[in-house]
Amino acid sequence: MKPKLKPFLMRLHPVTRELLDKAAIDQGRSVSSLIDQCVREQLQPRYGELQPRLQRFLSGVRQP
């Protein structure tokens, strides 16, 4: 079962909108799916769930 999506209105610079439109056509995806992916990729490492962040942090100090 897919999670329920929430509508979200936002303002974009004209250049940003052009980039999104070009990417949507090029990738065959919707603008909203591109925005969703970009936001998750940008914010997940810092604000995502704690366990995966701890694993990434600790992987740098673990001994073989």
C-alpha positions in Angstrom: 0.0 0.0 0.0 1.4 3.4 -1.0 1.6 6.2 1.5 -0.9 9.0 1.2 0.5 11.9 -0.7 -0.1 15.5 0.5 -0.6 18.4 -1.9 1.9 21.2 -1.5 1.8 24.6 -3.3 5.1 26.4 -3.9 6.5 29.3 -5.8 9.4 28.7 -8.2 11.8 31.0 -10.0 11.1 30.9 -13.8 14.5 29.3 -14.5 13.8 26.6 -11.9 10.5 25.8 -13.6 12.2 25.6 -17.0 14.7 23.2 -15.5 11.9 21.0 -14.0 9.9 21.0 -17.3 13.0 20.0 -19.3 13.9 17.2 -16.8 10.3 16.0 -16.7 10.2 15.6 -20.5 13.7 14.1 -20.6 13.0 11.6 -17.9 9.3 10.9 -18.7 8.3 11.8 -15.1 6.1 14.3 -13.5 7.4 17.6 -12.1 6.1 16.7 -8.7 8.0 13.4 -8.6 11.2 15.2 -9.6 10.7 17.7 -6.8 9.9 14.9 -4.3 13.1 13.0 -5.2 15.3 16.1 -5.1 14.0 17.2 -1.6 14.4 13.6 -0.2 18.0 13.3 -1.6 18.9 16.7 -0.3 17.4 16.5 3.2 17.4 12.8 4.1 21.1 12.6 5.1 20.6 15.3 7.7 17.0 15.1 8.8 16.1 11.5 8.0 15.5 8.7 10.5 18.2 8.4 13.2 19.3 4.7 12.7 20.5 5.0 9.1 22.3 8.2 10.0 24.1 6.6 12.9 25.1 3.6 10.7 26.7 6.0 8.2 28.4 7.9 11.0 29.7 4.8 12.7 30.8 3.1 9.4 33.7 5.6 9.3 35.1 4.6 12.7 34.6 0.8 12.7 37.6 -1.4 12.7 37.8 -4.4 10.3 
